[in-house]
């Protein structure tokens, strides 16, 4: 009986240890709202829709030549358009507008369509949209920004996330 308790304690410790790196990595990002916290502006977690439902008036820029809009996201502070090159499917573009100042940031990166996106990088600054979740209708997607020098980041929950890869639940 004692050895059974011993192994239960060891198993429990291993389970906790296996989850610890995720918790540490998550602490890097200061989130404005928790994973399942409704956002006051909408009263819901991130509202996800197909890109075809995006109102045309939401666009604030034009995708680069020979590319098309794949994703559009809105957080409290930013609007983001993600465009994908039509000929080189690995080439993607990030266009971000600061809603307060109107300044626009443009970045390029490479990854496969519909993959959890790799970060777009400019100097020490990295950005991406974290959209994974087993039940996306119950969880927020985030616009994450990270400084590789200071090892600090922030994550703004998205109000809206329109995607070419939207799957209805």
Secondary structure, 3 states (H helix, E strand, C coil): CHHHHHHHHHHHHHHHHHHHHHHHHHHCEEECCCCCCCECCCCECCEEEEHHHCCHHHCCCCCCCCEEEEEEEECCCEEEEEEEECCCCCEEEEEEEECCCCCEEEEEEECCCCCCCCCEEECCEEEEEECCCCCHHHCCCEEEEEECCCCEEEEEECCEEEECCCCCC
